[in-house]
Amino acid sequence: MKLTDNVPLIFFDLETTGVNLFVDRIVELSVIKIMPDGSRETKSRLINPEMPIPPEATAVHHISDEDVKDAPTFRQLARNLAIYFEGCDLGGYNIGKFDVPMLAREFARCGIQFSAAGRRIFDAYTIFCQMEPRNLTAAYKFFCGKKLEGAHGAAADAQASLEVFEAQLERYSAMPADQFPETIKAFPQTLDELHAFCNPVNPGNVDKNGRFKWRNGEAVVSFGRHNGETLREVAVNAPDFLQWIIRSDFDDDVKQIAQNALRGKFPVHS
C-alpha cells in the first residue's frame, strides 16, 4: 500500500505546555510531508506559547522557557501553517484525540478554521490497539500461550488473571535491563515496589485522578465549567462549584482539597 495517492500526507507531532485543550499551548511542531510522488519534506519549529511552560511538561519533552523565548508565536506562523496543511491528509500517533484538536484550537485562537473534515486521518495508535489488543484474552495467549476458554466468566477470568500475573513476574524478573522500555530502570523486586509500579503517581496531578492539576506551582481545576481556572480563583469567584464537589460523588482527596480551599488553605507544590 502506498502512503499517498493524489493527496499529500502530513505526519505530525506536537509538544505542548500540557494536555488541557482549553488552556495549554503548543511549544513545538514537527511535520513530515509526503508528496504524491513519494518525496518527503521534514520540518520542525519551536513555538513561543506566550505562557510559562510548567516544569512537569519540561520534564517530559525537555523544552524550557529559555528554549522558546526567541521563537515565533503560533499567531505569527498560523497563516503559513494553514496553507502548508491545506488539502493534506493527516497522520500521527494518537492524533485524533489530542494533536488534531489541539492544533485546531490554536488555529481558532487566530481566527483560522482548521478541521479534520474532508481529510483522511491515519492514526498509528489506533492501528496498534486494533491489531495488538490489550484485553485479558490477548494477555493470556501472549504470556501463557493458551486460549482463554470461558472468557468473561468471573471464575475463568480470575484464574487467567492470576496465571498472567505469575507469568509476568517470571518473564520480567529474568529480563535483562537493556531490554526494558527506556522509562523503566528496573523491574520491581518486592511487593511494595510492585504496588508502586502498578499505581504510578502522575507528578502533574494534585489529587490521585487529576481533577486538580499543577500549573506553575498552582492547583488548577481540570474539569467542568471552571476548567483551567486556578483553585484560588474558583474559591473566591465560584465557591458554589467547590461546595458542589463536596456534596457530589468525588474521591475523598478531591473533596478534601475543595474543603480546604473554601477555608483559604491551598495545596503546596513540593
C-alpha positions as a printed Julia matrix, in Angstrom:
270×3 Matrix{Float64}:
   0.0     0.0    0.0
   1.38    3.4   -0.99
   1.33    6.09   1.7
  -0.2     8.63  -0.68
  -2.29    8.71  -3.85
  -3.14   12.11  -5.28
  -3.23   13.88  -1.91
  -0.18   14.84   0.21
   0.08   13.27   3.65
   1.4    15.11   6.71
   2.56   13.08   9.69
   2.96   15.45  12.6
   3.53   15.64  16.33
   3.04   18.38  18.91
   4.8    19.1   22.17
   2.74   21.3   24.46
   2.59   23.02  27.83
   0.16   20.32  28.98
  -2.8    18.21  27.88
  -5.67   20.61  28.55
  -7.09   21.6   25.18
  -8.67   24.76  26.6
  -5.66   26.39  28.22
  -2.47   24.66  27.05
  -0.42   25.76  24.05
   1.95   24.26  21.5
   5.69   24.63  22.12
   6.96   22.53  19.22
   5.51   21.34  15.92
   7.26   18.73  13.76
   5.98   17.53  10.39
   6.91   15.07   7.7
   5.11   15.94   4.48
   4.91   13.11   1.95
   4.05   14.19  -1.58
   2.17   12.04  -4.13
   5.46   11.4   -5.98
   6.94    9.89  -2.79
   9.25   12.79  -1.94
   9.4    13.84   1.69
   9.97   17.13   3.48
  10.72   17.32   7.21
  10.31   20.48   9.26
  10.42   21.22  12.97
   9.76   24.51  14.71
   9.85   25.66  18.34
   6.93   27.94  19.21
   6.64   30.53  21.96
   3.44   29.56  23.81
   3.09   33.01  25.4
   2.8    31.38  28.8
   5.25   29.69  31.18
   6.0    26.05  30.44
   5.22   24.02  33.58
   8.19   22.07  34.99
   6.26   18.81  34.66
   5.85   19.44  30.92
   9.54   20.31  30.52
  10.39   17.05  32.31
   8.61   15.18  29.51
   9.74   16.99  26.35
  12.8    18.87  27.71
  11.69   22.2   26.23
  12.07   25.11  28.64
  11.01   28.76  28.71
  14.59   29.68  27.77
  14.4    27.48  24.66
  11.32   29.25  23.28
  11.83   32.84  24.45
  13.02   33.97  20.98
  10.8    31.58  18.99
   7.82   32.88  16.97
   4.33   32.65  18.43
   1.72   30.4   16.84
  -0.15   33.51  15.67
   2.92   34.59  13.71
   3.08   31.2   11.98
  -0.62   30.45  11.67
  -1.4    31.7    8.18
   1.56   29.97   6.52
   0.9    26.8    8.54
  -2.72   26.73   7.39
  -1.58   26.98   3.78
   1.02   24.23   4.37
  -1.64   21.86   5.8
  -4.3    22.77   3.25
  -5.6    19.81   1.23
  -3.45   17.25   3.08
  -4.38   14.02   4.8
  -3.1    13.76   8.38
  -1.22   11.07  10.27
   0.49   10.54  13.61
   0.24    8.73  16.93
  -2.98    9.28  18.9
  -3.6    12.44  16.89
  -7.37   12.02  16.75
  -7.76   12.51  20.49
  -5.1    15.14  21.06
  -2.92   16.58  18.29
  -5.66   17.4   15.78
  -7.98   19.08  18.34
  -5.05   20.94  19.89
  -3.92   22.23  16.5
  -7.49   23.21  15.61
  -7.84   25.17  18.85
  -4.58   27.04  18.25
  -5.77   27.99  14.77
  -9.16   29.05  16.17
  -7.44   31.49  18.54
  -6.01   33.12  15.43
  -9.37   33.28  13.66
  -8.48   30.47  11.24
 -10.7    27.44  10.79
  -8.83   24.13  10.76
 -10.85   20.94  10.51
 -10.31   17.24  10.0
 -13.46   17.16   7.88
 -12.71   16.1    4.33
  -9.3    14.73   5.29
  -8.28   11.12   5.79
  -6.8    10.56   9.25
  -4.25    7.8    9.83
  -3.51    7.04  13.47
  -0.73    4.59  14.31
  -2.04    4.34  17.87
  -5.47    3.16  16.69
  -3.87    0.57  14.41
  -1.73   -0.62  17.32
  -4.78   -1.02  19.59
  -6.78   -2.8   16.9
  -4.04   -5.24  15.92
  -2.47   -5.76  19.36
  -5.43   -5.81  21.76
  -4.67   -5.29  25.44
  -7.51   -7.38  26.86
  -7.25  -10.43  29.12
  -7.73  -12.91  26.27
  -4.79  -11.42  24.38
  -2.64  -11.26  27.52
  -3.42  -14.91  28.36
  -2.37  -16.01  24.9
   0.82  -13.91  24.98
   2.04  -14.74  28.48
   0.62  -18.23  28.96
   0.48  -19.49  25.39
  -3.09  -20.73  25.81
  -6.54  -19.82  24.57
  -8.81  -18.45  27.27
 -11.87  -20.69  27.48
 -14.93  -19.15  29.09
 -13.75  -15.56  28.75
 -15.89  -13.0   30.61
 -16.95  -15.61  33.14
 -15.74  -14.5   36.56
 -14.1   -17.81  37.5
 -12.23  -18.18  34.21
 -11.14  -14.53  34.18
  -9.91  -14.63  37.78
  -7.84  -17.77  37.13
  -6.48  -16.36  33.87
  -5.56  -13.06  35.58
  -3.56  -14.92  38.22
  -1.76  -17.02  35.6
  -0.93  -13.92  33.57
   0.36  -12.15  36.7
   2.58  -15.08  37.63
   3.89  -15.34  34.06
   4.64  -11.6   34.02
   6.67  -11.83  37.23
   8.64  -14.76  35.85
   9.21  -13.14  32.46
  10.17   -9.63  33.56
  12.17  -10.57  36.65
  14.52  -12.51  34.37
  14.6    -9.95  31.55
  17.92   -8.1   31.07
  17.69   -4.41  31.94
  18.79   -3.35  28.45
  15.53   -4.82  27.08
  13.29   -2.68  29.31
  11.43    0.32  27.87
  13.55    3.44  28.27
  11.27    4.74  31.04
  11.78    1.62  33.17
  15.07    1.44  35.06
  14.41   -1.82  36.89
  11.56   -4.28  37.41
  10.19   -4.33  41.0
  11.81   -6.81  43.35
   9.45   -6.52  46.34
   5.69   -6.43  46.78
   5.84   -2.81  47.96
   7.81   -1.85  44.84
   5.34   -3.79  42.7
   2.43   -1.91  44.28
   4.08    1.42  43.43
   4.8     0.16  39.9
   1.13   -0.75  39.37
  -0.11    2.55  40.79
   2.16    5.24  39.33
   1.77    8.79  40.58
   1.34   11.46  37.9
   3.53   14.4   39.01
   1.17   16.78  37.21
  -1.81   15.77  39.36
  -2.69   17.4   42.66
  -5.08   14.57  43.52
  -4.81   10.93  42.54
  -7.03   11.12  39.46
  -6.12   14.6   38.26
  -9.31   16.52  38.98
  -6.89   19.26  40.0
  -3.56   19.67  38.25
  -0.41   21.66  38.9
   0.37   24.65  36.71
   3.37   26.77  37.64
   3.07   25.69  41.25
  -0.66   26.48  41.47
  -3.5    23.99  41.71
  -5.79   24.35  38.66
  -9.24   22.87  38.05
  -9.07   20.39  35.17
 -12.74   19.63  34.54
 -16.16   21.21  34.29
 -17.16   24.8   33.69
 -14.11   26.14  35.57
 -11.63   24.05  33.63
  -8.28   25.86  33.51
  -9.0    28.28  36.36
  -6.8    28.24  39.45
  -8.25   26.81  42.63
  -7.69   30.2   44.32
  -9.78   31.96  41.67
 -12.59   29.43  41.98
 -12.59   29.65  45.78
 -13.14   33.41  45.55
 -15.36   33.7   42.47
 -17.29   30.43  42.43
 -17.35   28.81  45.89
 -20.6    27.07  44.92
 -18.56   24.91  42.49
 -16.38   23.67  45.36
 -19.45   23.1   47.53
 -20.94   21.04  44.71
 -17.77   18.9   44.64
 -18.06   18.29  48.38
 -21.69   17.17  48.05
 -21.12   15.02  44.96
 -19.58   11.61  44.24
 -15.91   12.57  44.11
 -12.96   10.81  45.73
 -12.15   11.81  49.3
  -8.89   13.52  48.34
 -10.74   15.75  45.84
 -13.37   16.67  48.43
 -10.65   17.45  50.97
  -8.92   19.81  48.53
 -12.24   21.58  47.9
 -12.98   21.84  51.62
  -9.54   23.25  52.37
  -9.83   25.78  49.53
 -13.09   27.11  50.98
 -11.19   27.67  54.25
  -8.43   29.53  52.4
  -5.96   26.65  52.54
  -4.47   25.59  49.19
  -2.18   22.73  48.1
   1.53   23.43  48.06
   3.59   22.02  45.21
   6.61   20.24  46.63
